[in-house]
Amino acid sequence: MGNIVSEQAFNVIDMHPAGSDVYRIKLKPRSGFVPPYRAGQYLEILLPGRQPCAFSIASAPSFQQEDIELHVQQLPESQTSTELFDQLNKGRVDVRLPSGNCFLPDPLPETPLVFVAAGTGFAQMKSMVEHCLNQNHAKGIHLYWGARTPAGFYLPYLPIQWSARGVHYHPVVSDAIADDDWCGRHGLLYEAILADKEQLLDGNIYLSGSPQMVYATIDVIENAGFNRKNMHSDVFDYAPRP
Ligand SMILES: Cc1cc2nc3c(=O)[nH]c(=O)nc-3n(C[C@H](O)[C@H](O)[C@H](O)COP(=O)(O)OP(=O)(O)OC[C@H]3O[C@@H](n4cnc5c(N)ncnc54)[C@H](O)[C@@H]3O)c2cc1C
C-alpha cells in the first residue's frame, strides 16, 4: 500500500558540499515529523513556475523521523538548478512527498539485494542499504556505485563503513586514467555485475541514475541471463521506452 502524499514546508537545517558539485542537505518539516515514506522513494521540491524537481530521499525511513537527507548535484548550466539553490540558500522549501514505485518491499525479499547507482543515484541506494542494515537482511547486500573518476564518489567512506557490516561494496570508475592512484575496478557498471554474475543471478536488482545508464545495464544483464522481472528502477515510470 502506498503512503499518503502531502505538501509541506521544510526548513533547510544543514547544507554542505560532499565532493565537487554535490551537496548533502538536511531538511526538517516545519510541522514536526517527516510523513511516512518507503526506502527508495523520492520527494519533489516545488519551485514557482517550474516543474517539480525530483530528489531521492537518502535517509532510511524511521519511526517519528525528524529530518531527511538529500544529495543534490549543482548543475551550473541549468536554470532550474540555479533557482533551486537560490531557494535552498533562503532556508525554506516547499516539498511534496512521497513519490516513486521503486522501493523496498516489506518484508524484504529472501534473495540477495543488488543496488546499482551512478552518480547521485547513490542517494536512493543509501536509503535502501541503510534500511536493509536496520532490518538485518541476511541474504547478501551488494552495492555497485559508478563514477567517471574516483572524485565522483562524493561520500567515499560511508560505503566502506557499510562493508564492515557485511555489505559487498564495488566502486567502479569508468574513465580510463593513466597513472592514477585508483586500485579499484575500472569499466562500466554492467561489466562489474557480469564479472560477479554467479553471486547475483538470483538477486533483486535496484538501479538508479540516468535512463541511458539504467537501460544499457538492464539490456546487457538480461541478455546474460538475469531475470527482467527482478529489476526495479524509477526510470521505468519517468522515462519509459516506447
Ligand atoms: C526520480 C528522480 C530522482 C532524482 N534524484 C536526484 C537526486 O537524488 N540527486 C540529484 O542531484 N538529482 C536527482 N534527480 C535529477 C534532478 O531532479 C534534476 O537534475 C534537477 O531537478 C534539475 O533539473 P533539470 O531539468 O535542470 O535537470 P534534468 O535535465 O532534469 O536532469 C539532469 C540529469 O540528471 C539525471 N539524474 C541525475 N541524478 C539522478 C538520479 N538520482 N535519478 C534520476 N536521474 C538523475 C537525469 O537523468 C538527467 O539526465 C532525480 C530525477 C528523478 C526523475
The ligand as an SDF file (V2000), in Angstrom:
LIG
                    3D

 53 58  0  0  0  0  0  0  0  0999 V2000
   13.1190   10.1720   -9.8080 C   0  0  0  0  0  0  0  0  0  0  0  0
   14.2690   11.1410   -9.8790 C   0  0  0  0  0  0  0  0  0  0  0  0
   15.1590   11.2200   -8.8080 C   0  0  0  0  0  0  0  0  0  0  0  0
   16.2050   12.1340   -8.8480 C   0  0  0  0  0  0  0  0  0  0  0  0
   17.0580   12.1650   -7.7770 N   0  0  0  0  0  0  0  0  0  0  0  0
   18.0860   13.0350   -7.8090 C   0  0  0  0  0  0  0  0  0  0  0  0
   18.9970   13.0960   -6.6970 C   0  0  0  0  0  0  0  0  0  0  0  0
   18.8740   12.3810   -5.6960 O   0  0  0  0  0  0  0  0  0  0  0  0
   20.0100   13.9980   -6.7730 N   0  0  0  0  0  0  0  0  0  0  0  0
   20.1740   14.8140   -7.8630 C   0  0  0  0  0  0  0  0  0  0  0  0
   21.1060   15.6320   -7.8460 O   0  0  0  0  0  0  0  0  0  0  0  0
   19.3330   14.7690   -8.9290 N   0  0  0  0  0  0  0  0  0  0  0  0
   18.2940   13.9150   -8.9160 C   0  0  0  0  0  0  0  0  0  0  0  0
   17.4410   13.8830   -9.9800 N   0  0  0  0  0  0  0  0  0  0  0  0
   17.6370   14.8480  -11.0900 C   0  0  0  0  0  0  0  0  0  0  0  0
   17.0590   16.2140  -10.6600 C   0  0  0  0  0  0  0  0  0  0  0  0
   15.6550   16.1330  -10.4670 O   0  0  0  0  0  0  0  0  0  0  0  0
   17.3180   17.2910  -11.7290 C   0  0  0  0  0  0  0  0  0  0  0  0
   18.6610   17.3000  -12.1000 O   0  0  0  0  0  0  0  0  0  0  0  0
   17.0070   18.6710  -11.1560 C   0  0  0  0  0  0  0  0  0  0  0  0
   15.6400   18.7480  -10.9000 O   0  0  0  0  0  0  0  0  0  0  0  0
   17.4050   19.8000  -12.1100 C   0  0  0  0  0  0  0  0  0  0  0  0
   16.5070   19.7450  -13.1660 O   0  0  0  0  0  0  0  0  0  0  0  0
   16.9940   19.9450  -14.6760 P   0  0  0  0  0  0  0  0  0  0  0  0
   15.7580   19.9570  -15.5260 O   0  0  0  0  0  0  0  0  0  0  0  0
   17.9000   21.1050  -14.8020 O   0  0  0  0  0  0  0  0  0  0  0  0
   17.8720   18.7020  -14.9320 O   0  0  0  0  0  0  0  0  0  0  0  0
   17.4580   17.4170  -15.7050 P   0  0  0  0  0  0  0  0  0  0  0  0
   17.8240   17.6440  -17.1200 O   0  0  0  0  0  0  0  0  0  0  0  0
   16.0540   17.0030  -15.3510 O   0  0  0  0  0  0  0  0  0  0  0  0
   18.4190   16.3560  -15.0200 O   0  0  0  0  0  0  0  0  0  0  0  0
   19.7450   16.2310  -15.4020 C   0  0  0  0  0  0  0  0  0  0  0  0
   20.0830   14.7760  -15.4960 C   0  0  0  0  0  0  0  0  0  0  0  0
   20.2300   14.2840  -14.1960 O   0  0  0  0  0  0  0  0  0  0  0  0
   19.9090   12.8900  -14.2570 C   0  0  0  0  0  0  0  0  0  0  0  0
   19.9410   12.4090  -12.9100 N   0  0  0  0  0  0  0  0  0  0  0  0
   20.8770   12.7890  -12.0310 C   0  0  0  0  0  0  0  0  0  0  0  0
   20.7080   12.1670  -10.8830 N   0  0  0  0  0  0  0  0  0  0  0  0
   19.6500   11.3790  -10.9990 C   0  0  0  0  0  0  0  0  0  0  0  0
   19.0270   10.4820  -10.1180 C   0  0  0  0  0  0  0  0  0  0  0  0
   19.4770   10.2750   -8.8870 N   0  0  0  0  0  0  0  0  0  0  0  0
   17.9360    9.8330  -10.5540 N   0  0  0  0  0  0  0  0  0  0  0  0
   17.4950   10.0520  -11.7840 C   0  0  0  0  0  0  0  0  0  0  0  0
   18.0590   10.8960  -12.6700 N   0  0  0  0  0  0  0  0  0  0  0  0
   19.1490   11.5420  -12.2770 C   0  0  0  0  0  0  0  0  0  0  0  0
   18.7020   12.8810  -15.1170 C   0  0  0  0  0  0  0  0  0  0  0  0
   18.5360   11.6350  -15.7670 O   0  0  0  0  0  0  0  0  0  0  0  0
   19.0450   13.9110  -16.1820 C   0  0  0  0  0  0  0  0  0  0  0  0
   19.6690   13.3110  -17.2840 O   0  0  0  0  0  0  0  0  0  0  0  0
   16.3950   12.9850   -9.9610 C   0  0  0  0  0  0  0  0  0  0  0  0
   15.4960   12.9040  -11.0400 C   0  0  0  0  0  0  0  0  0  0  0  0
   14.4560   11.9980  -10.9920 C   0  0  0  0  0  0  0  0  0  0  0  0
   13.5000   11.9400  -12.1540 C   0  0  0  0  0  0  0  0  0  0  0  0
  1  2  1  0
  2  3  1  0
  2 52  2  0
  3  4  2  0
  4  5  1  0
  4 50  1  0
  5  6  2  0
  6  7  1  0
  6 13  1  0
  7  8  2  0
  7  9  1  0
  9 10  1  0
 10 11  2  0
 10 12  1  0
 12 13  2  0
 13 14  1  0
 14 15  1  0
 14 50  1  0
 15 16  1  0
 16 17  1  0
 16 18  1  0
 18 19  1  0
 18 20  1  0
 20 21  1  0
 20 22  1  0
 22 23  1  0
 23 24  1  0
 24 25  2  0
 24 26  1  0
 24 27  1  0
 27 28  1  0
 28 29  2  0
 28 30  1  0
 28 31  1  0
 31 32  1  0
 32 33  1  0
 33 34  1  0
 33 48  1  0
 34 35  1  0
 35 36  1  0
 35 46  1  0
 36 37  1  0
 36 45  1  0
 37 38  2  0
 38 39  1  0
 39 40  1  0
 39 45  2  0
 40 41  1  0
 40 42  2  0
 42 43  1  0
 43 44  2  0
 44 45  1  0
 46 47  1  0
 46 48  1  0
 48 49  1  0
 50 51  2  0
 51 52  1  0
 52 53  1  0
M  END
$$$$
